[in-house]
């Protein structure tokens, strides 16, 4: 007698007959029911300990998944913050360049203003000298 997974294969199966209308009297074979043997206690303990380890591993996996989700959220927030800071740094650099351009333009304007004020001062001095000469010529003309 061969035994395979608790089913007796070599035993003669029970012969039954169909009672349906189409197959009335037709024979079919039914294998005997398998026997369930109790497992040894050592194997039961091993199975329960493996189940416990599996549950612990699943719980640990769930905890790690939650931590990874939290880290992903934190990383995305940090990435957004870094991108915003990068944009602000670029904007700051642009403003620095504009400030340097404005300061250089102001320095050029200040130099131009100083040069023009010297020229204007010389022109006023020339106008005063010419006015004095004119007054002297007019006075001399009246005296003659």
Buried (B, 14 or more C-beta within 10 A) or exposed (E): EEEEEEEBEEEEEEEEEEEEEEEEEEEEEEEEEEEEEEEEEEEEEEEEEEEEEEEEEEEEEEEEEEEEEEEEEEEEEEEEEEEEEEEEEEEEEEEEEEEEEEEEEEEEEEEEEEEEEEEEEEEEEEEEEEEEEEEEEEEEEEEE
